Amino acid sequence: MMSSVFDFSTGELSVSTGIVLAPGRTTVSDLITAGWTTLDTRNGWETFSTDTMMIWRHSFAVSARFHEGKFVAIDCLWKDGSIRKQDWSATDEDLIREKKTLSKLILSEAQTTPVATSQGVDTFAFTWGTISVRADPRSMMVLLSIAYSVGI
């Protein structure tokens, strides 16, 4: 399993393989060379993923998204939560509980509070972009999205 370190001051995710996921630093060829799986390519968007990465001492499946060749976002599917074990039997309450747990992890690690919160999404703002923690009842997932507003 790859380990990584996320820098809340810069928004960079440094992976133990030597890749740094960040606008202006990450290229499609970096991820292809590193063996990431191509998930999707359409309408100017390309997505690459790896199934096992440790971030903040927890396991995530991570995808890196590019728009017209520029690195713009990271999506992290939380694999340690109880919903992944429950699969489709998870309830909306289970999803909300998982979202709150993951939001508390971000709050603790980043030492900041969300700028917006709702039942389905909590959003944390930084100078480089946002981190959103989303509970998605349609896909029965809790997803953490890191979206960049700089260097795009």
Secondary structure, DSSP 8 states (H G I E B T S, - for coil): -EEEEEETTTTEEEETTS-EESTTT--HHHHHHTT-EEEEEETTEEEEEEEEEEETTEEEEEEEEEETTEEEEEEEEESSSHHHHHGGG--HHHHHHHHHHHHHHHHHHHT---SEE-SSEEEEEETTEEEEEEEETTTTEEEEEEEE-S--
